[in-house]
């Protein structure tokens, strides 16, 4: 199983804790140490599972808007996007549990024209205000269909580390990685009002594979 580059520090700490706690359990509990070691082994394995990088065949897209993350669609709503678009847009929000793959992918192809990091709160990720009040990053892409598409990584109650690798001027390719969020959070995508929304609330998405909307060319 391939592991994400963001896993190094977390897995190093988890490995040290597992070794130390297991050794203490064996020393003090002897034959009863398995009562401690087995649950620790499950948690230790989940850390590796969280940082997995699945093999996915990413296609080229023009009009299609691709699911940026693995998760569940929790919101489809017309909103005011005040940071970049400064007008009405359709917001599609996808919530990620700690068990989902947490690679963040470009939803559309085009050119990165804006990026910004915002410190903030750590409300639960499905809270509507988390989009504007939580720690977050905002990226905007001028799509191949000449639309401005904004997407936002949002930290949740558990997630406390957001990483994004893109810079203004970079080429964006739908379905390809631009960042990572550790341990559960949310991604918001803001689309033009005339976008055809294909997904619905409750849908389970596969990042980089599923088409969630289609823009007019």
C-alpha positions in Angstrom: 0.0 0.0 0.0 1.4 3.4 -1.0 1.4 6.0 1.7 1.0 9.8 1.3 4.0 12.0 1.9 2.1 13.8 4.7 2.2 10.6 6.7 5.9 10.6 7.7 5.7 12.7 10.9 2.4 11.1 12.1 3.5 7.5 11.4 6.9 8.1 13.2 5.1 9.4 16.3 2.5 6.6 16.2 5.2 4.0 15.8 7.2 5.3 18.8 4.0 5.4 20.9 3.0 1.9 19.9 6.4 0.5 20.7 6.7 2.3 24.1 3.1 1.5 25.2 3.4 -2.1 24.1 6.7 -2.6 26.0 5.2 -1.1 29.1 2.1 -3.3 28.8 4.3 -6.4 28.5 6.5 -5.4 31.4 3.7 -4.6 33.8 0.9 -6.8 32.7 2.8 -9.8 31.2 0.2 -12.3 29.9 -2.6 -9.7 30.1 -0.7 -7.3 28.0 -2.7 -8.3 24.9 -5.7 -6.5 26.4 -3.7 -3.3 25.8 -1.7 -4.3 22.7 -4.5 -5.4 20.5 -6.5 -2.2 20.7 -3.3 -0.2 20.2 -2.6 -2.4 17.1 -6.0 -1.5 15.7 -5.4 2.2 16.2 -1.9 1.9 14.8 -3.3 0.2 11.6 -5.9 2.9 11.2 -3.2 5.5 11.0 -1.7 3.7 8.0 -5.1 3.3 6.5 -5.9 7.0 6.8 -2.8 7.9 4.8 -3.3 5.4 2.0 -3.0 6.6 -1.6 -5.4 4.6 -3.9 -4.6 3.9 -7.5 -7.1 5.8 -9.6 -7.2 6.3 -13.4 -7.8 10.0 -13.8 -9.3 11.1 -17.1 -9.0 14.4 -18.9 -12.1 16.7 -18.4 -13.3 19.9 -19.9 -16.9 20.6 -18.9 -17.1 18.1 -16.0 -16.7 19.1 -12.4 -15.0 16.2 -10.6 -15.5 15.3 -6.9 -12.4 16.8 -5.2 -12.5 14.3 -2.3 -13.8 11.0 -1.1 -16.8 11.6 1.2 -20.5 12.4 1.4 -22.4 15.3 -0.3 -23.9 17.2 2.6 -25.0 20.5 1.0 -26.1 21.8 -2.4 -27.2 25.4 -2.1 -27.2 28.8 -3.8 -25.1 31.1 -1.7 -23.1 34.4 -1.8 -19.4 33.7 -2.2 -17.9 36.9 -0.8 -14.2 36.1 -0.9 -13.4 35.8 -4.7 -16.5 35.5 -6.8 -18.2 38.2 -4.8 -21.6 37.1 -6.0 -24.1 34.2 -6.1 -22.8 30.7 -6.7 -23.9 27.1 -6.2 -22.1 25.6 -3.3 -21.5 21.8 -3.2 -20.1 20.6 0.1 -18.5 17.2 0.7 -17.9 15.9 4.2 -15.0 13.6 4.9 -14.9 11.2 7.9 -11.6 10.1 9.4 -11.9 6.8 7.4 -12.0 8.5 4.0 -9.0 9.1 1.7 -8.0 12.7 2.5 -6.2 13.7 -0.7 -7.7 16.9 -2.1 -8.0 17.2 -5.9 -8.8 19.9 -8.4 -12.5 19.8 -9.3 -11.9 21.4 -12.7 -9.1 21.8 -15.2 -7.7 25.3 -16.0 -5.3 27.8 -14.4 -4.9 28.7 -10.7 -5.7 32.4 -10.4 -6.0 32.8 -6.6 -5.0 31.1 -3.3 -5.2 32.1 0.3 -4.9 30.6 3.7 -7.3 31.7 6.5 -6.7 30.9 10.2 -9.9 30.4 12.1 -12.1 28.3 14.4 -12.6 24.5 14.5 -16.3 24.1 14.4 -17.6 20.6 13.4 -17.0 20.4 9.6 -20.7 19.9 8.7 -21.7 23.2 10.5 -22.8 25.7 7.8 -20.7 28.5 9.3 -17.5 26.4 9.1 -17.2 27.6 5.5 -16.5 31.1 6.6 -15.3 30.8 10.3 -13.1 27.7 10.4 -9.4 27.5 9.5 -9.5 27.1 5.7 -7.8 27.6 2.4 -9.4 29.1 -0.7 -8.3 28.4 -4.3 -9.8 29.7 -7.5 -9.3 28.3 -11.0 -10.1 29.9 -14.4 -11.6 26.8 -16.0 -11.2 25.6 -19.6 -14.8 26.7 -20.1 -13.9 30.3 -19.0 -15.6 30.1 -15.6 -14.2 31.0 -12.3 -14.5 28.1 -9.9 -13.7 28.5 -6.2 -13.0 25.6 -3.9 -12.2 25.5 -0.2 -10.5 23.1 2.2 -12.1 23.5 5.7 -10.6 22.2 8.9 -13.1 20.5 11.3 -13.2 19.7 15.0 -10.7 16.9 14.6 -8.7 18.1 11.5 -6.0 20.5 12.6 -3.7 20.5 9.6 -4.5 21.7 6.0 -1.9 21.4 3.3 -2.1 22.8 -0.2 0.6 22.7 -2.8 -0.7 24.9 -5.6 0.5 28.4 -6.5 -1.1 31.1 -8.7 -0.3 30.4 -12.3 -0.1 26.7 -11.9 -2.0 24.4 -14.3 -4.9 22.7 -12.7 -6.0 19.3 -13.9 -9.3 17.9 -12.8 -8.9 14.9 -10.5 -5.2 15.5 -9.7 -3.9 16.3 -6.2 -3.4 19.8 -5.0 -3.5 19.3 -1.2 -4.3 17.2 1.8 -6.3 17.5 5.1 -5.5 15.4 8.1 -8.2 13.5 10.0 -11.7 14.4 8.7 -13.0 17.7 7.3 -14.9 19.2 4.4 -14.5 20.5 0.9 -16.7 23.2 -0.6 -16.9 23.9 -4.3 -18.5 27.1 -5.6 -19.9 26.9 -9.2 -21.6 29.2 -11.6 -25.4 29.4 -11.3 -26.0 27.9 -14.7 -24.0 24.8 -13.8 -25.8 21.4 -14.2 -25.6 19.7 -10.8 -25.4 16.0 -11.2 -24.9 14.8 -7.6 -27.5 15.0 -4.9 -27.3 15.3 -1.1 -26.4 12.0 0.5 -24.3 10.8 -2.5 -21.0 9.1 -1.6 -18.2 10.4 -3.8 -14.8 9.1 -5.0 -12.3 11.9 -5.4 -10.9 12.2 -8.9 -13.4 9.8 -10.4 -17.1 10.9 -9.9 -18.6 13.7 -11.9 -20.6 15.9 -9.5 -21.6 18.7 -12.0 -21.2 19.9 -15.6 -20.5 23.4 -16.7 -21.6 25.0 -19.9 -18.8 25.4 -22.5 
